[in-house]
Amino acid sequence: MTRTLIKETPQKIGEQITLEGRIASRRDHGSIVFFDLRDRTGILQVVLQTNMANDLKEEDIILIEGVVKERPAKMENLEIETGKVELEASKVGLISKSQDLPFALKDTPELSLPVLLDFRPLTLRAEKTKAIFKIEEEVIDEFRKTLKSLDFFEFQAPSIVPTATEGGSEIFKIDYYNTSAFLGQSPQFYKQIMVGAFERVFTVAKAYRAEPSVTTRHLSEYITLDGEMGFINSWTDLMDTCETIIKNIFKRVELSCENELKILDAIVPEIKKNIPRIRMREAQQIILERTKRDNTKEPDLTPEDEKEICQWAKETYNSEVVFITHYPTKKRPFYTMPDPENPDYTLSFDILLKGLEITTGGQRINDYNQLVENIKKWGNKPEDFEFYLQAFKYGMPKEGGFAFGAERVVKQILGLENLREASAFPRDMGRIDGRLSNNE
Amino acid sequence: MTRTLIKETPQKIGEQITLEGRIASRRDHGSIVFFDLRDRTGILQVVLQTNMANDLKEEDIILIEGVVKERPAKMENLEIETGKVELEASKVGLISKSQDLPFALKDTPELSLPVLLDFRPLTLRAEKTKAIFKIEEEVIDEFRKTLKSLDFFEFQAPSIVPTATEGGSEIFKIDYYNTSAFLGQSPQFYKQIMVGAFERVFTVAKAYRAEPSVTTRHLSEYITLDGEMGFINSWTDLMDTCETIIKNIFKRVELSCENELKILDAIVPEIKKNIPRIRMREAQQIILERTKRDNTKEPDLTPEDEKEICQWAKETYNSEVVFITHYPTKKRPFYTMPDPENPDYTLSFDILLKGLEITTGGQRINDYNQLVENIKKWGNKPEDFEFYLQAFKYGMPKEGGFAFGAERVVKQILGLENLREASAFPRDMGRIDGRLSNNE
């Protein structure tokens, strides 16, 4: 037998075919039973005699033979592509039996987050969950496609790193043979090294943060979409590249995920021809004027500030995306390029989407001596950075880069409440697959 | 100024342009100096007055203005695309100065492996090194492209895992908040879970093995190209899919990397219309007959056996690739499907390329009860696998999968001596970037 995919059925009216898939639902009507059969390409109504249906139920996997029929006009389901046809079953075979489900799959969106994640292998099968990860796949693929079209080279960054470099405590330690190693907080050093060889590079990698608290915005392991660009004319080249990436991602999701957006009841955020760019200090001033909240001396925007400034950008520029630039030097890593006009601030930026940071970027220090000085100024030892420093010792062009958090991009596009919903297998303080019991 | 890329220069004869790049070499001829200038797109000869060249030397990054000229016919370099033109420089500016190099970049291929890796940020810039990673990029991209064309869904597998599952000791332990976690030895469980939702899935992920010895064939962190396929008719579907992947990869490298193959003096291995498939026991018998080495009772092929059977396949089928099938049940993980005709052996396979395993795969047990029984039989506790087992508890189609080691594929295509040469930043017992000193 050759398996017919459900999406092919509208072209097979009158034909005898074999389908394989899962029972998405069962409705008994006297001597007749209706299944909604699901495969990776869609859902189809199947009609069969009750005596053929036995005790078959939701999530059972079956093989089913029959003839494709047109449904009577008034019985059509115009919500789905296969809603004008159905299969009249002549034979049913069981491929795999499901045990009783803890909940109906269609109720997945109503589950509490802990239950959603406790049963992830099951809830991943729900229509809404699959739609989220289909969109994530497209987001990542578009990041890759856009940068390849701009002549960026893709490499695979390592995740085991030798020293706790960028930030002290929020790093995971590994028992590494007879010594210790760490999980990289970002592919930063490696993408800079690669710029020395390939000029423009990107990587789809993992980043690890031992976040000591559980928030709706953090994961212990997340997908980072990292790009780095040599021979820039100006640090604004980096923002221009990010702008292209975001626009392309939004366009791609809109065009390729029409059905998924419908399922998730989501609309891709609006983007203006140009994304507004404002300095962090200006943003704080605007927030002060709008809310009387005086954070103008703070070295960073608070989560509330990020929401407020996005609200302002929407009202003022009709843009749900905004660049915040010129973060204070003290708040950025040692490799960030200070603004020559005011070295207390850096040539750096974040991108906020609907109230949340989705991207961070900036120009880097490319002069060896300046970088060594900064490593010392940040309280680190240059000898711990010997490998990384080689990239600068032997010449490095003016360069910079950016990193998008893939789950955050998806969360914000879809308006999800918690970042964990955008991670197939989220890891945090309290969970790796199942809940962790050994935590004190 | 607008930067002209070196590959564009043959179309700019007579034009005034600006180039940015690195000095690949310097040759002084009296009052004239020749640079080979390198950017990400190629190499160009630049002619300048000695007084303009100052102390500029290899790896310095410069900006250079001038006019593109045709080279006299006898001075053409037909080895490179830009060999018929040169730049007559009128102005030179320094972008970044390199310190003295520990060796000339062109001597990189002669370095010992430890030195090659100690200076990785520098040696990555060598033509031969870049060619290796360009090929690696194409291999990974073709894996992705092939599986997408076969309707596989791409997901991002997590690397932090809760338990030491597949193999006991060769696993890295992580301090995870107040408990322990591990680095995944493969995305196996996650891709199987994803099959439950998406039927056909793949992931480009990292796998981690705490290999207690240093060999030319192992890395502590490597790139795994993992696919998993539900609703198979037969386990041979998996081999067919692998065959398509390999053929496509070979074709892609041949077509897209002509220049890189020339640089590396490599020829893509031959592949027959069909890759031969032989059982492990048959292979051992053949080896016995050819070498008088009797390993016919061994549960696996030794590295020497793998070389010998590849030699045999080349002589017999003119194929540098061979499938070895039906590995003993005891040597495979608990989830491997036993051969119903002889349950001491499994429906599993390896692919050997020029003497080395590059792929492993097989059909999996998809029946919940059988899987639980096997977990016990392998000495594990089913409760440790509760999360994974959900995927089977709630119905799982007949399925299986495969994993390609990306670095191994590249190593074997190119005939590299050591797997580390095919890893940009190899990690092993003795090295993470630099050499580890704390090892006892």
Interface residues (C-beta under 8 A of the other chain):
Chain A: R3 E20 R22 D39 R40 E59 D60 I61 I95 S96 K97 S98 Q99 L101 F119 R120 P121 L122 L124 R125 T129 K130 F133 K134 E136 E137 I140 D141 D151 F153 E154 F155 Q156 A157 P158 S159 I160 V161 P162 F172 K173 I174 D175 Y176 Y177 N178 T179 S180 A181 L183 Y190 I193 M194 G196 A197 F198 E199 R200 V204 K206 Y208 A210 P212 S220 E221 I223 F231 N366 D367 Y368 E386 F387 Y388 Q390 A391 K393 Y394 G395 M396 P397 K398 A406 A424 F425 R427 M429 I432 D433 G434 L436 N438 N439 E440
Chain B: R3 E20 R22 D39 R40 E59 D60 I61 I95 S96 K97 S98 Q99 L101 F119 R120 P121 L122 L124 R125 T129 K130 F133 K134 E136 E137 I140 D141 D151 F153 E154 F155 Q156 A157 P158 S159 I160 V161 P162 F172 K173 I174 D175 Y176 Y177 N178 T179 S180 A181 L183 Y190 I193 M194 G196 A197 F198 E199 R200 V204 K206 Y208 A210 P212 S220 E221 I223 F231 N366 D367 Y368 E386 F387 Y388 Q390 A391 K393 Y394 G395 M396 P397 K398 A406 A424 F425 R427 M429 I432 D433 G434 L436 N438 N439 E440
